[in-house]
Amino acid sequence: MFGSLFDLPQPLRRLLWWSFLITLPFHFTPFLNGLIEGGIYSNYITETYFASLNNFRFNVQTAEWADPWSDPWSDPWSDPPDPSSVDGDDPFYIVQLHHPQHWWERLGLERFDIDVTDDVAMDNIPVDSFASLDALYRRAPRQGQAQPWHHFVYASPSIIHIEGIWLDKWDRAFNELLQYHYANPTPTGAGFHYLSCWRSFLCDIWATRGPALLHFTTESPDPSNKFDELNQRQQIPGYLPVVVRIIEFPLMDPDKPALPPGLFPSHFNQLRSVTSQPQMWQLYKPFNKMTQVMKRLADRCSKAEKQYAETYGRLYKLEIRIQNMLGLENSPWPGLARIPAIALSSGVSQVLGRTWEFVEPRARALRKRYWDKKKNKEPREPLDEGTKWKRDGDEDTKWKRDGEEDTKGKRDGDEDTKWKRDGDGDTRWKRAG
């Protein structure tokens, strides 16, 4: 790449060089901020990875623990129906999604890449593949003119959902939405499910946070469009692929709510604008993991801007000020300068992190082996079945303990406080002054 630049004519090279110098104040701050944001991105990826493993184990254990207590004639207790009314007396019920290995079955969907009946194969499947949104299918309707299937999953930010108690204002709005659609069914005939993002493996892999609505629908591939993502999926006879879109709230774009003029965009109205408009879901692009990760990175950067207001916060404000001065608020150049910086910084952070994971335990072992001997410190070592141990300090605090059958011990101090104990049957004590 750089060799081809040197092959250019000298006037053109000078033009490129002066163009770089002139625009340096503009793209330097995005590049510098991108280096900082790359470290934030690396920390987010690492934390999410370990959190998803812990949450997967937690979700599976919770579901398995609750199954024996479930009613054999109803749904398992691990996925109980949630009352959607405050008093719990009205018949508005939806099912929660808990088990990360069977959540798609609750929606009436099929997956042909995972056999849930094969326990041996299930143990060898990568954990994150259970939350894949690119391998979902639904049986095609018998009638060719049937309407596409639609469904919504509400992702709640609340920690726990208790009957009669709504801990979040968005949960209250969702409760009103369910009551509204009980009297006024959705135009597409969509149903609802509930998902709590607190310690949720699914929310970790989908890189979403409540409140959000996940829209599921069946779509047919377009044979004329070679770049259609659905054409890349495996074609299953008698089944249609399912496409997922994530709609996060609050809706920041004023054009997205599609509310009548003069209607206040309350929490309930925002939710209803998505579920009541039959074509509203088409305003959002299908699920893309990198797009969701970038949203979570933006959330982390917003927090870092406030937490480190004197450093990163000032640099970010300087970048915005320069863009406003040059009238380039909507220009793609800041992103073009930021992306390679994020990739470079996150890559270096990941390499250093993996290197530290390899070096740190070995450095600790070497320190324990050589440094403690240099300081005349003998570390505690297990002796005889791991029950006996000995520690020697200076003369004033020297003591030892042996795990003998009669549990004899001895401690020597100075002459005034010297005493000893013999572990005989009557646990006699003896002290010499």
Residue pairs with C-beta under 8 A, 6 or more apart in sequence:
5 13
5 16
6 13
8 16
23 333
25 322
26 322
26 323
26 326
26 328
26 333
26 334
27 333
27 334
27 336
27 337
29 315
29 318
29 319
29 322
30 319
30 333
30 334
30 335
30 337
30 338
30 341
31 337
31 338
31 340
31 341
32 315
32 341
33 312
33 315
33 316
33 319
33 338
33 341
34 337
34 338
34 339
34 340
34 341
34 342
34 345
35 341
35 342
35 344
35 345
36 304
36 312
36 315
36 345
37 297
37 301
37 338
37 341
37 342
37 345
38 341
38 342
38 343
38 344
38 345
38 346
38 347
38 348
38 349
39 345
39 346
39 349
40 297
40 300
40 301
40 304
41 297
41 300
41 342
41 345
41 346
42 345
42 346
42 349
42 350
42 353
43 349
44 293
44 296
44 297
44 300
45 293
45 346
45 350
46 350
46 353
48 204
48 207
51 204
52 127
52 128
52 201
52 204
52 205
53 127
55 199
55 200
55 201
55 204
56 100
56 127
56 130
56 201
58 199
58 201
59 98
59 99
59 100
59 199
59 200
59 201
60 99
60 100
60 101
62 78
62 98
63 76
63 78
63 79
63 98
63 99
64 78
66 76
66 77
66 78
67 76
67 77
67 78
69 77
70 76
70 77
70 78
71 77
75 81
75 95
78 98
78 99
79 95
79 96
79 97
79 98
79 99
79 106
80 95
80 96
81 93
81 94
81 95
81 96
82 93
82 94
82 95
82 96
82 161
82 163
82 194
83 90
83 92
83 93
83 163
83 164
84 90
84 92
84 93
84 94
84 174
84 175
84 178
84 179
85 92
85 175
85 178
85 179
86 164
86 166
86 172
86 175
87 164
88 163
88 164
90 179
90 182
91 182
92 175
92 178
92 179
92 182
94 154
94 178
94 192
94 193
94 194
95 106
95 193
95 194
96 161
96 193
96 194
96 195
96 196
97 103
97 106
97 153
97 193
97 194
97 195
97 202
100 130
100 131
100 201
100 202
101 116
101 122
101 130
102 116
103 202
104 110
104 111
104 136
105 116
106 193
107 151
107 153
107 193
107 216
108 138
109 136
109 137
109 138
109 216
109 242
110 136
110 137
110 138
110 139
110 239
111 132
111 135
111 136
111 137
112 135
112 137
112 234
112 236
113 129
113 132
113 135
114 121
114 122
114 125
114 129
114 130
114 135
115 121
115 122
116 122
127 201
128 205
130 201
131 201
131 202
131 205
131 206
133 206
133 244
133 287
134 233
135 233
136 216
136 241
136 242
136 244
137 236
137 239
137 240
137 241
137 242
138 149
138 218
138 239
138 240
138 242
139 238
139 239
139 240
140 218
140 238
140 239
140 240
141 149
147 188
147 189
148 188
148 217
148 218
148 219
149 216
149 217
149 218
149 240
150 186
150 188
150 189
150 190
150 215
150 216
150 217
150 281
151 190
151 191
151 192
151 193
151 215
151 216
151 217
152 190
152 191
152 192
152 193
152 213
152 214
152 215
152 216
152 275
153 192
153 193
153 194
153 195
153 213
153 214
153 216
154 174
154 192
154 193
154 194
154 195
154 211
154 212
154 213
154 214
155 195
155 196
155 197
155 203
155 208
155 209
155 210
155 211
155 212
155 213
155 214
156 168
156 170
156 171
156 174
156 194
156 195
156 196
156 197
156 210
156 211
157 168
157 170
157 197
157 198
157 209
157 210
157 211
158 166
158 167
158 168
158 171
158 196
158 198
158 210
159 167
159 196
159 198
160 167
160 196
160 198
161 167
161 171
161 194
161 196
166 172
166 175
168 210
168 211
169 267
170 210
170 211
170 249
170 267
170 271
172 267
173 266
173 267
173 268
173 270
173 271
174 211
174 271
176 268
177 268
177 271
177 272
177 275
178 192
180 268
180 272
181 192
181 275
184 276
186 275
186 276
187 276
187 277
187 278
188 278
190 275
195 202
195 203
195 214
196 210
197 203
197 208
197 209
197 210
203 209
203 210
206 214
206 246
206 287
206 289
206 292
207 289
207 292
207 293
207 295
207 296
208 214
208 246
208 248
208 292
209 248
209 296
209 299
211 248
211 249
212 246
212 247
212 248
212 249
213 246
213 247
213 249
213 271
213 274
213 275
214 244
214 245
214 246
214 247
215 244
215 245
215 246
215 247
215 274
215 281
215 284
216 242
216 243
216 244
217 242
217 243
217 245
217 281
218 240
218 241
218 242
218 243
219 230
219 240
219 241
219 242
219 243
220 230
220 240
221 228
221 230
221 231
221 233
221 235
221 241
222 228
222 230
222 231
223 231
225 231
229 286
230 241
230 243
233 241
243 286
243 287
244 286
244 287
245 281
245 284
245 285
245 286
245 287
246 284
246 287
246 292
247 274
247 281
247 284
248 295
249 267
249 270
249 271
250 267
250 270
251 257
251 265
251 270
251 273
256 273
256 283
257 265
257 269
257 270
257 273
258 273
258 277
258 280
259 265
259 269
259 273
263 269
265 273
273 280
274 280
274 281
285 291
301 316
304 312
305 312
305 313
305 316
306 313
319 334
323 329
323 331
323 334
328 334
368 379
372 378
372 379
378 391
378 392
380 389
380 390
380 391
381 389
381 390
382 388
382 389
383 389
383 390
384 403
387 403
388 401
388 402
388 403
389 401
390 400
390 401
390 402
391 399
391 400
392 398
392 400
393 399
396 413
396 414
398 412
399 410
399 411
399 412
400 410
401 409
402 408
402 409
406 423
406 424
407 423
408 421
408 422
408 423
409 421
409 423
410 420
410 421
411 419
411 420
411 421
412 418
412 420
413 419
416 433
418 431
418 432
418 433
419 429
419 430
419 431
419 432
420 430
420 431
420 432
421 427
421 429
421 430
422 428
422 430
